Amino acid sequence: MTRSLAVYGPLVEQPPVLDPAVVEFIHGGVAVGVATRDDQLRPEFARGWGPEVSADGRSLRLCVTAPEGSRMRANLEQNGAVAVGFSPPTIARAVQVKGVTTVVDEPEAADLERVERHARSFVAEAERVGAPAELSERLVVREGLVAVSFSIDEVFDQTPGPTAGRRL
């Protein structure tokens, strides 16, 4: 079932546009962590798979482990605030994207194809640092996925070091 959500949060005059290098990074074999919160600011975390940045670089779609009745699903559907971190297992580089959920939907075939491509890339990337494929594959949860689209309202460099937290 498709659910379009009202947009909450601060008004942004010009949403940021992800540059091509950041888009390529997000589309690689990165680990994806999705954080939401409820109205009492209690956090919830889940893994994300198959990220796809829109052609204009101002929104993102991915699949999130958020089965019906879960706190993650409730947070996405109720207030929609989301922060997504991207970090490969091979290097200490990280990017965080914050925004507001606009759509929570059942994954389509194209979403599930992206999940599988991303999972293969992630497992291969983890193998480069010695993680056995069967161990990394255990992180990929294919049940209870929802497709989530959200606006890109803020982008941060979260790579450890002196530029951590800098807006991109």
Short mmCIF file of the C-alpha atoms (twelve columns), coordinates in Angstrom:
data_MODEL
# 
_entry.id   MODEL 
# 
loop_
_atom_site.group_PDB 
_atom_site.id 
_atom_site.type_symbol 
_atom_site.label_atom_id 
_atom_site.label_alt_id 
_atom_site.label_comp_id 
_atom_site.label_asym_id 
_atom_site.label_seq_id 
_atom_site.Cartn_x 
_atom_site.Cartn_y 
_atom_site.Cartn_z 
_atom_site.pdbx_PDB_model_num 
ATOM 1   C CA . MET A 1   0.000  0.000   0.000   1 
ATOM 2   C CA . THR A 2   1.389  3.419   -0.926  1 
ATOM 3   C CA . ARG A 3   1.220  6.057   1.723   1 
ATOM 4   C CA . SER A 4   2.141  9.651   0.925   1 
ATOM 5   C CA . LEU A 5   3.042  11.597  4.001   1 
ATOM 6   C CA . ALA A 6   2.807  15.218  4.970   1 
ATOM 7   C CA . VAL A 7   6.202  16.911  5.123   1 
ATOM 8   C CA . TYR A 8   7.297  17.943  8.595   1 
ATOM 9   C CA . GLY A 9   10.314 19.900  9.759   1 
ATOM 10  C CA . PRO A 10  12.013 23.162  8.912   1 
ATOM 11  C CA . LEU A 11  11.364 24.827  5.595   1 
ATOM 12  C CA . VAL A 12  14.386 24.733  3.346   1 
ATOM 13  C CA . GLU A 13  14.617 27.353  0.613   1 
ATOM 14  C CA . GLN A 14  16.883 25.359  -1.689  1 
ATOM 15  C CA . PRO A 15  17.365 21.697  -0.885  1 
ATOM 16  C CA . PRO A 16  20.942 20.525  -1.262  1 
ATOM 17  C CA . VAL A 17  21.899 18.662  -4.386  1 
ATOM 18  C CA . LEU A 18  24.282 15.762  -3.933  1 
ATOM 19  C CA . ASP A 19  27.359 16.064  -6.087  1 
ATOM 20  C CA . PRO A 20  28.216 13.150  -8.401  1 
ATOM 21  C CA . ALA A 21  31.062 11.878  -6.168  1 
ATOM 22  C CA . VAL A 22  28.722 11.569  -3.172  1 
ATOM 23  C CA . VAL A 23  26.064 9.888   -5.323  1 
ATOM 24  C CA . GLU A 24  28.637 7.345   -6.552  1 
ATOM 25  C CA . PHE A 25  29.715 6.735   -2.943  1 
ATOM 26  C CA . ILE A 26  26.095 6.159   -1.809  1 
ATOM 27  C CA . HIS A 27  25.469 3.797   -4.725  1 
ATOM 28  C CA . GLY A 28  28.553 1.695   -3.826  1 
ATOM 29  C CA . GLY A 29  29.046 -1.178  -1.392  1 
ATOM 30  C CA . VAL A 30  28.442 0.928   1.692   1 
ATOM 31  C CA . ALA A 31  26.784 -0.082  4.931   1 
ATOM 32  C CA . VAL A 32  23.544 1.883   5.292   1 
ATOM 33  C CA . GLY A 33  22.125 2.739   8.705   1 
ATOM 34  C CA . VAL A 34  18.676 4.312   8.957   1 
ATOM 35  C CA . ALA A 35  17.725 6.207   12.107  1 
ATOM 36  C CA . THR A 36  14.291 7.531   12.977  1 
ATOM 37  C CA . ARG A 37  12.655 8.853   16.121  1 
ATOM 38  C CA . ASP A 38  9.225  8.971   17.635  1 
ATOM 39  C CA . ASP A 39  7.497  12.111  18.906  1 
ATOM 40  C CA . GLN A 40  9.120  11.624  22.329  1 
ATOM 41  C CA . LEU A 41  12.551 11.627  20.579  1 
ATOM 42  C CA . ARG A 42  13.182 7.913   21.244  1 
ATOM 43  C CA . PRO A 43  15.464 6.622   18.480  1 
ATOM 44  C CA . GLU A 44  15.055 3.530   16.342  1 
ATOM 45  C CA . PHE A 45  17.663 2.010   13.997  1 
ATOM 46  C CA . ALA A 46  17.513 -0.374  11.048  1 
ATOM 47  C CA . ARG A 47  19.668 -1.299  8.094   1 
ATOM 48  C CA . GLY A 48  18.877 0.050   4.657   1 
ATOM 49  C CA . TRP A 49  19.489 -1.558  1.284   1 
ATOM 50  C CA . GLY A 50  19.454 -0.522  -2.358  1 
ATOM 51  C CA . PRO A 51  19.844 3.254   -2.053  1 
ATOM 52  C CA . GLU A 52  19.024 5.268   -5.150  1 
ATOM 53  C CA . VAL A 53  19.525 9.011   -5.389  1 
ATOM 54  C CA . SER A 54  17.012 10.758  -7.655  1 
ATOM 55  C CA . ALA A 55  18.181 12.205  -10.974 1 
ATOM 56  C CA . ASP A 56  18.026 15.744  -9.552  1 
ATOM 57  C CA . GLY A 57  20.043 14.738  -6.449  1 
ATOM 58  C CA . ARG A 58  17.400 16.061  -4.037  1 
ATOM 59  C CA . SER A 59  15.718 12.882  -2.828  1 
ATOM 60  C CA . LEU A 60  16.613 9.305   -2.062  1 
ATOM 61  C CA . ARG A 61  14.795 5.976   -2.156  1 
ATOM 62  C CA . LEU A 62  15.879 2.807   -0.367  1 
ATOM 63  C CA . CYS A 63  14.476 -0.265  1.299   1 
ATOM 64  C CA . VAL A 64  14.423 -0.377  5.082   1 
ATOM 65  C CA . THR A 65  13.794 -3.255  7.436   1 
ATOM 66  C CA . ALA A 66  10.516 -2.003  8.938   1 
ATOM 67  C CA . PRO A 67  7.881  -4.721  9.238   1 
ATOM 68  C CA . GLU A 68  4.257  -3.851  9.972   1 
ATOM 69  C CA . GLY A 69  3.894  -3.007  13.674  1 
ATOM 70  C CA . SER A 70  7.567  -2.111  14.193  1 
ATOM 71  C CA . ARG A 71  8.690  1.144   15.803  1 
ATOM 72  C CA . MET A 72  10.712 1.915   12.670  1 
ATOM 73  C CA . ARG A 73  7.606  1.653   10.485  1 
ATOM 74  C CA . ALA A 74  5.553  3.766   12.919  1 
ATOM 75  C CA . ASN A 75  8.221  6.480   13.006  1 
ATOM 76  C CA . LEU A 76  8.478  6.585   9.210   1 
ATOM 77  C CA . GLU A 77  4.697  6.843   8.863   1 
ATOM 78  C CA . GLN A 78  4.045  9.267   11.732  1 
ATOM 79  C CA . ASN A 79  6.665  12.016  11.772  1 
ATOM 80  C CA . GLY A 80  8.919  10.905  8.927   1 
ATOM 81  C CA . ALA A 81  12.154 12.392  10.310  1 
ATOM 82  C CA . VAL A 82  15.037 10.266  9.039   1 
ATOM 83  C CA . ALA A 83  18.830 10.303  9.128   1 
ATOM 84  C CA . VAL A 84  20.717 7.840   6.951   1 
ATOM 85  C CA . GLY A 85  24.409 7.091   7.319   1 
ATOM 86  C CA . PHE A 86  26.564 5.607   4.560   1 
ATOM 87  C CA . SER A 87  29.960 4.091   5.320   1 
ATOM 88  C CA . PRO A 88  31.956 1.396   3.514   1 
ATOM 89  C CA . PRO A 89  33.504 -1.391  5.577   1 
ATOM 90  C CA . THR A 90  36.901 -0.792  3.943   1 
ATOM 91  C CA . ILE A 91  37.721 2.822   4.802   1 
ATOM 92  C CA . ALA A 92  36.897 5.360   7.489   1 
ATOM 93  C CA . ARG A 93  34.701 7.556   5.330   1 
ATOM 94  C CA . ALA A 94  31.096 8.383   6.118   1 
ATOM 95  C CA . VAL A 95  28.297 10.585  4.816   1 
ATOM 96  C CA . GLN A 96  25.013 11.325  6.580   1 
ATOM 97  C CA . VAL A 97  21.868 12.497  4.824   1 
ATOM 98  C CA . LYS A 98  18.910 13.891  6.767   1 
ATOM 99  C CA . GLY A 99  15.422 14.492  5.471   1 
ATOM 100 C CA . VAL A 100 11.742 13.814  5.776   1 
ATOM 101 C CA . THR A 101 9.957  10.722  4.521   1 
ATOM 102 C CA . THR A 102 7.532  11.420  1.702   1 
ATOM 103 C CA . VAL A 103 6.501  7.866   0.749   1 
ATOM 104 C CA . VAL A 104 6.395  4.527   2.555   1 
ATOM 105 C CA . ASP A 105 5.441  1.768   0.132   1 
ATOM 106 C CA . GLU A 106 5.779  -1.934  -0.571  1 
ATOM 107 C CA . PRO A 107 8.991  -2.545  -2.551  1 
ATOM 108 C CA . GLU A 108 8.605  -2.865  -6.306  1 
ATOM 109 C CA . ALA A 109 10.638 -5.268  -8.444  1 
ATOM 110 C CA . ALA A 110 13.168 -2.506  -9.250  1 
ATOM 111 C CA . ASP A 111 13.626 -1.803  -5.515  1 
ATOM 112 C CA . LEU A 112 14.291 -5.472  -4.790  1 
ATOM 113 C CA . GLU A 113 16.753 -5.689  -7.692  1 
ATOM 114 C CA . ARG A 114 18.655 -2.721  -6.206  1 
ATOM 115 C CA . VAL A 115 18.630 -4.428  -2.790  1 
ATOM 116 C CA . GLU A 116 20.257 -7.524  -4.312  1 
ATOM 117 C CA . ARG A 117 22.857 -5.481  -6.266  1 
ATOM 118 C CA . HIS A 118 23.684 -3.452  -3.172  1 
ATOM 119 C CA . ALA A 119 23.923 -6.581  -0.998  1 
ATOM 120 C CA . ARG A 120 26.385 -8.158  -3.462  1 
ATOM 121 C CA . SER A 121 28.477 -4.956  -3.537  1 
ATOM 122 C CA . PHE A 122 28.462 -4.709  0.260   1 
ATOM 123 C CA . VAL A 123 29.515 -8.356  0.714   1 
ATOM 124 C CA . ALA A 124 32.322 -7.922  -1.851  1 
ATOM 125 C CA . GLU A 125 33.496 -4.730  -0.139  1 
ATOM 126 C CA . ALA A 126 33.530 -6.449  3.263   1 
ATOM 127 C CA . GLU A 127 35.510 -9.363  1.794   1 
ATOM 128 C CA . ARG A 128 38.262 -6.877  0.893   1 
ATOM 129 C CA . VAL A 129 38.936 -6.422  4.624   1 
ATOM 130 C CA . GLY A 130 38.728 -10.129 5.421   1 
ATOM 131 C CA . ALA A 131 35.065 -10.529 6.404   1 
ATOM 132 C CA . PRO A 132 33.798 -13.901 5.175   1 
ATOM 133 C CA . ALA A 133 30.969 -13.553 2.658   1 
ATOM 134 C CA . GLU A 134 28.659 -15.777 4.715   1 
ATOM 135 C CA . LEU A 135 29.106 -13.477 7.724   1 
ATOM 136 C CA . SER A 136 28.358 -10.285 5.776   1 
ATOM 137 C CA . GLU A 137 25.430 -11.942 4.019   1 
ATOM 138 C CA . ARG A 138 23.791 -12.501 7.421   1 
ATOM 139 C CA . LEU A 139 23.358 -8.733  7.756   1 
ATOM 140 C CA . VAL A 140 21.092 -8.647  4.705   1 
ATOM 141 C CA . VAL A 141 17.491 -8.962  5.865   1 
ATOM 142 C CA . ARG A 142 15.067 -9.463  3.004   1 
ATOM 143 C CA . GLU A 143 11.829 -9.816  4.978   1 
ATOM 144 C CA . GLY A 144 9.831  -6.909  6.338   1 
ATOM 145 C CA . LEU A 145 11.275 -4.431  3.866   1 
ATOM 146 C CA . VAL A 146 9.481  -1.241  2.941   1 
ATOM 147 C CA . ALA A 147 10.494 1.166   0.197   1 
ATOM 148 C CA . VAL A 148 11.023 4.646   1.586   1 
ATOM 149 C CA . SER A 149 11.467 7.873   -0.337  1 
ATOM 150 C CA . PHE A 150 12.616 10.988  1.453   1 
ATOM 151 C CA . SER A 151 13.758 14.506  0.762   1 
ATOM 152 C CA . ILE A 152 17.432 15.350  1.131   1 
ATOM 153 C CA . ASP A 153 17.380 18.365  3.436   1 
ATOM 154 C CA . GLU A 154 20.875 18.189  4.944   1 
ATOM 155 C CA . VAL A 155 24.108 16.384  4.045   1 
ATOM 156 C CA . PHE A 156 27.115 15.974  6.334   1 
ATOM 157 C CA . ASP A 157 30.633 14.604  6.120   1 
ATOM 158 C CA . GLN A 158 30.812 12.176  9.061   1 
ATOM 159 C CA . THR A 159 34.307 10.896  8.322   1 
ATOM 160 C CA . PRO A 160 36.296 10.820  11.570  1 
ATOM 161 C CA . GLY A 161 38.684 13.724  11.814  1 
ATOM 162 C CA . PRO A 162 38.699 17.509  11.750  1 
ATOM 163 C CA . THR A 163 35.951 17.846  9.110   1 
ATOM 164 C CA . ALA A 164 33.467 15.497  10.823  1 
ATOM 165 C CA . GLY A 165 30.066 17.144  10.995  1 
ATOM 166 C CA . ARG A 166 30.809 19.603  8.173   1 
ATOM 167 C CA . ARG A 167 27.925 20.264  5.803   1 
ATOM 168 C CA . LEU A 168 28.515 19.060  2.273   1 
# 
